[in-house]
Amino acid sequence: MDEQRYSDLLKKVKSSVQKREEKKRFQIPKPEIITEGKLTIIKNFKDIVDVINRDESHIFKYLIKQFGLSGEISDGRLIFKGKPPEGGIDKAFQEYLRIYVQCYECGNYDTEIVREFRNEVIRCKACGAERPLFAHKEIKYSEEKIEEGKIYELEVTDLNRDGDGLSVKGDITVIIPGAKKGQKVTVKIDRIRKNYALGMMVKKA
Ligand SMILES: [Zn+2]
């Protein structure tokens, strides 16, 4: 093998390893769900908890509350006493990630909870953005989707680190520069990226 080919090959291997590592870093395992009699079990519950770096009892309580079931954690598995609706666990789990894990600025899941004064905030390890942890307790899952270029009436439920307004619409968090918390605003969606969008105010209600 000549030197040029060898060096090209090396580069190729290196970049594929890097890509794999990047992917791995942000990869959250999907819940592996099995049923045993009347029990529904997330087999890899502990693996998920370890990756997202959150308190297991917090996730546990959140999940069982969604379905009004009782349950327990045993051997790293989450056991529901009963049967959540088809697809319900995945949906609830995605919702949990969006509320308690995901960074609103860059969409990354590699975040940690830190205490600031008396508040707990979620800090993104990738971009450093912070947001309060308990701001979105009341948000219910919604099927609503938003589209670029369209106009929506939104309520600003929170602010990000830079003081921009935040509003959640369906799966998407809309960042609204200049909006104040509690304000109802009319925004035009400028662009959508991953799970967040930029909304420009067109009129204050
Ligand atoms: Zn971030």
Boltz pocket constraint, residues with backbone or C-beta under 6 A from the ligand:
constraints:
  - pocket:
      binder: B
      contacts: [[A, 103], [A, 104], [A, 105], [A, 106], [A, 107], [A, 108], [A, 124], [A, 125], [A, 126], [A, 127], [A, 128], [A, 129]]
      max_distance: 6.0
